[in-house]
Structure formats: structure tokens, C-alpha cells
């Protein structure tokens, strides 16, 4: 785990997360303006899916497979790395939400990719997977923000990480 706690790696993961966030904004028109990731109620998920044209579904599939696979890897590892590095002995425990959001987001992406490929409609679990993902994301982000505060404190007081 020491690799994801190194300063250059954390900066790279942070930069990648920001870049991918911006890429999602730029890619939104390709999928009809609404990503399936942002809806969870079965009727809303079905409505968004049904409203997509075949080309929008194809674009959404490829964005999910490439962009939205890199995205949870970047932010999940960033959140986990920050927690692991700056929370001392509690670091491994504080990193759990970062790793968990990565796994849950990839699970959601798998459901979406299967559905968008036309193999089967398997978006029903998004009713609980998507809210779980968002709650884990907010928790992991909060932990990373506290870790950034600890890092800033150490820089100001010249204490070693």
C-alpha cells in the first residue's frame, strides 16, 4: 500500500481525478446529457435508458468501459491513499471507504455495461448500488479532506508525515 501513499502518486491521482471529472462534463452530450450513474430509482433509470438512441447507448457503453473505469480507480485510490498516509495507525481503517467506493462504483459500471451492450437489462440493483456508491464517495471524500487538513497542519508545523 505504500505506493499509493507516496506524494507524487497522490498528486497524480488527484490530477487524474480532476481531468476525468472534466472529461465527463465534456462527454455528457454524447450520451444525451444524462449518465446512468446519476440516477438510481428504477423508473428513472429505465426512463433515462429508454430515452437514449442506439448511438448514445454505444457512446455511454464505451465511456463506461474506459472513462468510468479509470474514474473510480483514480478517486478511490486517491481517497484511500490520503487516508492511509495521514491517519497514522488508523490509516488502514480510514482507507476502507476509499477502497469500498472503488469496488461499488465498478460494480455499478458492470451493470451498466451489460445493459448498454444489449446483453440484458440488469439495472434494477442500481436502486441500492448507486446510493451506496454516492454515500461511500462522500464519506471517503470527507476522510480525504480531513487527511488534507492533517497534511497542511504538518507542513505548517514542520512535522513529518
MARVEX-380243 format. One record per atom (N, C-alpha, C): residue in one letter; y, z, x; atom name. Coordinates in steps of 0.05 Angstrom, whole numbers. Example, Ala and Ser with C-alpha at 12.3 -4.5 7.8 and 13.67 -1.06 7.14 Angstrom:
% residues 2
type,north,up,east,atom
A,-114,156,264,N
A,-90,156,246,CA
A,-66,156,264,C
S,-45,142,257,N
S,-21,143,273,CA
S,1,157,258,C
This chain:
% residues 161
type,north,up,east,atom
X,-24,0,16,N
X,0,0,0,CA
X,25,0,17,C
X,22,6,42,N
X,46,8,59,CA
X,62,-19,60,C
X,48,-41,56,N
X,61,-67,57,CA
X,83,-69,36,C
X,78,-61,11,N
X,98,-64,-10,CA
X,120,-43,-8,C
X,118,-24,10,N
X,139,-4,13,CA
X,158,-10,36,C
X,153,-32,51,N
X,170,-39,73,CA
X,196,-50,63,C
X,218,-44,76,N
X,245,-52,67,CA
X,247,-82,64,C
X,239,-99,82,N
X,242,-128,78,CA
X,225,-138,54,C
X,202,-126,50,N
X,185,-134,27,CA
X,199,-126,1,C
X,209,-102,0,N
X,223,-93,-24,CA
X,247,-111,-31,C
X,263,-118,-10,N
X,285,-136,-15,CA
X,276,-164,-24,C
X,254,-174,-12,N
X,243,-200,-21,CA
X,234,-199,-50,C
X,220,-178,-57,N
X,210,-175,-85,CA
X,234,-172,-104,C
X,254,-158,-96,N
X,278,-155,-113,CA
X,292,-182,-117,C
X,295,-197,-95,N
X,308,-223,-96,CA
X,292,-243,-113,C
X,266,-242,-109,N
X,248,-259,-125,CA
X,249,-252,-155,C
X,251,-227,-161,N
X,253,-218,-189,CA
X,279,-229,-201,C
X,301,-227,-187,N
X,326,-237,-197,CA
X,325,-267,-201,C
X,314,-281,-181,N
X,313,-311,-183,CA
X,295,-319,-206,C
X,273,-306,-210,N
X,255,-313,-233,CA
X,268,-306,-260,C
X,283,-285,-261,N
X,297,-278,-286,CA
X,316,-301,-293,C
X,331,-310,-273,N
X,350,-333,-278,CA
X,335,-358,-285,C
X,312,-362,-273,N
X,296,-386,-280,CA
X,286,-386,-309,C
X,279,-363,-319,N
X,271,-361,-347,CA
X,294,-369,-365,C
X,318,-361,-359,N
X,342,-369,-375,CA
X,346,-399,-374,C
X,342,-410,-351,N
X,346,-439,-349,CA
X,323,-455,-363,C
X,300,-443,-364,N
X,277,-457,-376,CA
X,274,-453,-406,C
X,289,-435,-417,N
X,287,-429,-446,CA
X,289,-454,-464,C
X,307,-473,-459,N
X,308,-497,-476,CA
X,283,-513,-476,C
X,268,-512,-454,N
X,243,-527,-452,CA
X,222,-518,-472,C
X,224,-493,-481,N
X,204,-481,-499,CA
X,216,-478,-527,C
X,238,-490,-533,N
X,251,-487,-559,CA
X,269,-463,-561,C
X,275,-451,-538,N
X,294,-429,-538,CA
X,282,-401,-541,C
X,257,-399,-549,N
X,244,-373,-554,CA
X,217,-371,-539,C
X,215,-353,-520,N
X,190,-348,-507,CA
X,173,-330,-524,C
X,147,-335,-524,N
X,128,-318,-539,CA
X,128,-289,-529,C
X,135,-285,-504,N
X,136,-259,-492,CA
X,155,-240,-507,C
X,174,-250,-520,N
X,195,-234,-532,CA
X,190,-227,-561,C
X,167,-234,-572,N
X,160,-227,-599,CA
X,133,-213,-599,C
X,129,-195,-618,N
X,103,-181,-619,CA
X,92,-179,-647,C
X,108,-178,-667,N
X,98,-176,-694,CA
X,82,-202,-700,C
X,58,-199,-711,N
X,41,-223,-716,CA
X,55,-246,-731,C
X,70,-239,-752,N
X,83,-260,-767,CA
X,105,-274,-751,C
X,119,-259,-734,N
X,140,-271,-717,CA
X,127,-288,-695,C
X,106,-278,-683,N
X,92,-292,-662,CA
X,81,-319,-673,C
X,69,-318,-697,N
X,59,-342,-709,CA
X,81,-362,-716,C
X,104,-351,-726,N
X,126,-369,-732,CA
X,138,-383,-708,C
X,141,-368,-686,N
X,151,-380,-661,CA
X,131,-401,-651,C
X,106,-394,-651,N
X,85,-413,-642,CA
X,85,-438,-659,C
X,85,-435,-685,N
X,83,-458,-704,CA
X,108,-475,-702,C
X,131,-464,-695,N
X,156,-479,-693,CA
X,157,-497,-668,C
X,140,-492,-649,N
X,141,-507,-624,CA
X,128,-535,-627,C
X,141,-554,-615,N
X,130,-581,-613,CA
X,108,-581,-593,C
X,91,-602,-593,N
X,70,-603,-572,CA
X,82,-603,-543,C
X,104,-616,-539,N
X,116,-616,-512,CA
X,127,-588,-505,C
X,137,-573,-525,N
X,147,-546,-520,CA
X,123,-527,-514,C
X,101,-531,-528,N
X,77,-515,-522,CA
X,67,-521,-494,C
X,67,-546,-487,N
X,58,-553,-460,CA
X,76,-541,-439,C
X,102,-543,-443,N
X,121,-531,-424,CA
X,117,-501,-422,C
X,114,-489,-446,N
X,110,-459,-446,CA
X,84,-452,-432,C
X,63,-467,-435,N
X,38,-462,-421,CA
X,42,-462,-391,C
X,55,-483,-380,N
X,59,-485,-351,CA
X,78,-464,-341,C
X,98,-457,-356,N
X,117,-436,-348,CA
X,102,-409,-348,C
X,84,-405,-367,N
X,69,-380,-368,CA
X,50,-379,-344,C
X,36,-401,-338,N
X,17,-401,-317,CA
X,30,-397,-289,C
X,53,-409,-285,N
X,66,-408,-259,CA
X,88,-387,-258,C
X,109,-392,-272,N
X,133,-374,-271,CA
X,126,-346,-281,C
X,112,-344,-304,N
X,107,-318,-315,CA
X,82,-304,-303,C
X,70,-316,-283,N
X,51,-302,-267,CA
X,65,-290,-243,C
X,83,-305,-231,N
X,98,-295,-209,CA
X,117,-272,-217,C
X,127,-274,-242,N
X,147,-254,-250,CA
X,136,-225,-251,C
X,114,-220,-265,N
X,104,-192,-265,CA
X,94,-183,-237,C
X,85,-202,-221,N
X,78,-195,-194,CA
X,102,-186,-178,C
X,125,-200,-182,N
X,149,-193,-167,CA
X,160,-166,-176,C
X,165,-163,-203,N
X,178,-139,-212,CA
X,158,-115,-212,C
X,133,-120,-218,N
X,113,-98,-218,CA
X,110,-87,-190,C
X,107,-104,-170,N
X,103,-95,-143,CA
X,129,-82,-132,C
X,152,-93,-140,N
X,178,-81,-132,CA
X,180,-53,-143,C
X,175,-50,-169,N
X,177,-23,-182,CA
X,157,-4,-169,C
X,133,-13,-165,N
X,112,5,-153,CA
X,119,11,-124,C
X,129,-9,-109,N
X,136,-4,-81,CA
X,159,16,-78,C
X,179,13,-95,N
X,202,32,-94,CA
X,192,60,-100,C
X,176,63,-121,N
X,166,90,-128,CA
X,149,101,-105,C
X,130,85,-95,N
X,112,94,-74,CA
X,127,103,-49,C
X,148,88,-42,N
X,163,94,-18,CA
X,181,119,-20,C
X,195,121,-43,N
X,216,141,-44,CA
X,209,167,-59,C
X,186,169,-71,N
X,179,193,-86,CA
X,161,212,-70,C
X,158,207,-44,N
X,143,225,-27,CA
X,114,228,-36,C
X,105,252,-37,N
X,77,257,-45,CA
X,71,248,-73,C
X,91,247,-90,N
X,87,238,-118,CA
X,88,207,-120,C
X,94,194,-98,N
X,96,165,-98,CA
X,73,150,-111,C
X,48,156,-103,N
X,25,142,-115,CA
X,25,145,-146,C
X,32,168,-156,N
X,32,172,-185,CA
X,56,159,-198,C
X,79,160,-184,N
X,103,147,-195,CA
X,100,117,-195,C
X,83,106,-179,N
X,79,77,-177,CA
X,61,67,-200,C
X,46,84,-213,N
X,27,75,-234,CA
X,40,58,-255,C
X,63,65,-267,N
X,75,47,-287,CA
X,81,19,-277,C
X,89,17,-251,N
X,95,-9,-240,CA
X,69,-27,-238,C
X,48,-15,-230,N
X,22,-29,-229,CA
X,12,-35,-257,C
X,16,-16,-275,N
X,6,-19,-303,CA
X,21,-42,-317,C
X,47,-43,-314,N
X,62,-65,-327,CA
X,54,-92,-317,C
X,48,-93,-291,N
X,38,-118,-279,CA
X,12,-127,-294,C
X,-6,-109,-297,N
X,-32,-115,-309,CA
X,-29,-122,-339,C
X,-13,-107,-353,N
X,-9,-112,-382,CA
X,6,-139,-386,C
X,26,-145,-369,N
X,40,-170,-372,CA
X,22,-194,-366,C
X,5,-191,-346,N
X,-14,-213,-341,CA
X,-35,-216,-363,C
X,-42,-194,-376,N
X,-59,-196,-399,CA
X,-46,-211,-422,C
X,-21,-204,-427,N
X,-5,-219,-447,CA
X,-4,-249,-441,C
X,1,-255,-415,N
X,3,-282,-407,CA
X,-23,-297,-411,C
X,-45,-284,-407,N
X,-71,-296,-411,CA
X,-75,-303,-441,C
X,-68,-285,-458,N
X,-70,-291,-487,CA
X,-53,-315,-495,C
X,-29,-315,-484,N
X,-10,-337,-490,CA
X,-20,-364,-478,C
X,-31,-364,-454,N
X,-40,-388,-442,CA
X,-64,-399,-457,C
X,-82,-382,-466,N
X,-105,-391,-482,CA
X,-95,-404,-507,C
X,-76,-392,-521,N
X,-66,-402,-546,CA
X,-50,-428,-541,C
X,-33,-428,-522,N
X,-16,-451,-516,CA
X,-32,-475,-507,C
X,-55,-471,-495,N
X,-72,-493,-486,CA
X,-87,-506,-509,C
X,-87,-492,-532,N
X,-101,-503,-555,CA
X,-130,-494,-557,C
X,-139,-477,-538,N
X,-167,-469,-538,CA
X,-174,-451,-562,C
X,-156,-432,-568,N
X,-160,-414,-591,CA
X,-133,-400,-596,C
X,-129,-391,-621,N
X,-105,-375,-627,CA
X,-113,-345,-623,C
X,-104,-333,-601,N
X,-111,-306,-595,CA
X,-86,-288,-590,C
X,-65,-293,-606,N
X,-41,-278,-602,CA
X,-39,-252,-618,C
X,-59,-246,-635,N
X,-58,-222,-651,CA
X,-55,-196,-634,C
X,-69,-193,-611,N
X,-65,-169,-595,CA
X,-37,-164,-585,C
X,-20,-186,-586,N
X,7,-182,-577,CA
X,22,-161,-593,C
X,11,-155,-617,N
X,24,-134,-634,CA
X,26,-107,-619,C
X,6,-102,-602,N
X,8,-77,-586,CA
X,11,-82,-556,C
X,3,-106,-547,N
X,5,-112,-518,CA
X,34,-115,-510,C
X,50,-130,-526,N
X,78,-135,-519,CA
X,95,-109,-519,C
X,93,-92,-540,N
X,108,-67,-539,CA
X,99,-49,-516,C
X,73,-49,-510,N
X,63,-33,-487,CA
X,76,-44,-461,C
X,76,-70,-458,N
X,88,-82,-435,CA
X,117,-74,-432,C
X,132,-76,-454,N
X,161,-70,-452,CA
X,166,-41,-446,C
X,150,-23,-458,N
X,154,6,-452,CA
X,146,13,-424,C
X,125,1,-414,N
X,118,5,-386,CA
X,139,-7,-367,C
X,150,-30,-375,N
X,172,-42,-359,CA
X,196,-23,-357,C
X,204,-13,-380,N
X,228,5,-380,CA
X,222,31,-364,C
X,198,42,-367,N
X,191,66,-351,CA
X,190,60,-322,C
X,177,38,-314,N
X,176,31,-285,CA
X,203,25,-274,C
X,220,12,-290,N
X,247,5,-281,CA
X,264,31,-277,C
X,261,50,-295,N
X,275,75,-293,CA
X,266,90,-268,C
X,240,91,-263,N
X,229,103,-239,CA
X,241,90,-214,C
X,241,63,-214,N
X,252,48,-191,CA
X,282,54,-187,C
X,296,57,-209,N
X,325,64,-208,CA
X,329,91,-195,C
X,313,111,-203,N
X,314,137,-191,CA
X,307,135,-161,C
X,287,119,-155,N
X,279,114,-127,CA
X,303,103,-111,C
X,317,84,-123,N
X,341,72,-110,CA
X,362,94,-106,C
X,365,112,-125,N
X,383,135,-121,CA
X,375,152,-98,C
X,349,158,-96,N
X,339,173,-73,CA
X,344,159,-47,C
X,340,133,-47,N
X,345,117,-22,CA
X,374,118,-15,C
X,392,115,-34,N
X,421,116,-29,CA
X,429,144,-19,C
X,418,165,-30,N
X,423,192,-21,CA
X,415,195,8,C
X,391,184,15,N
X,382,186,43,CA
X,399,171,62,C
X,409,148,54,N
X,427,132,71,CA
X,453,148,75,C
X,464,159,54,N
X,489,173,56,CA
X,486,198,73,C
X,463,212,70,N
X,459,237,85,CA
X,444,233,111,C
X,437,208,116,N
X,423,200,141,CA
X,395,213,144,C
X,382,217,121,N
X,355,228,122,CA
X,335,205,122,C
X,313,208,137,N
X,293,187,139,CA
X,277,185,113,C
X,269,160,107,N
X,253,155,83,CA
X,225,164,87,C
